[in-house]
């Protein structure tokens, strides 16, 4: 593979590893928010109206920012009727074909995310709840997570293509 392709694959993998490891810690932030809400409601007698939405936003950021890292680790669910019996090169060739559908899906999802984020920003969209937070920050995070998954899918495609040719990218 040409050196720019190898550089792209290494850069995407490194960045997604960093973002994925960061996003793993968001579960602790979410737990802290929920613990604070429980303490406030039970001990202080003061219910907090923003906790449910904030925990939903944190969970969304957690799994969308961690999605590319999960893809990188090959930790996603795969239907394995015949795939496990294939040689590594045949698996890579199969993945080269199937990842194209994922890339298409993620590209469409990314375009929709950009449109939705731009709308939320332009019209100052707020959620219809008592807290009424602006929606553009979480939509921007979600779109960024989808973009990272798209980059990781392209990286996986390039690695699988190289493996199918018998020349894996180290």
Helices and strands as residue ranges (DSSP letters): H 3-24, H 26-39, I 40-44, H 51-72, G 83-85, H 88-122, H 136-164
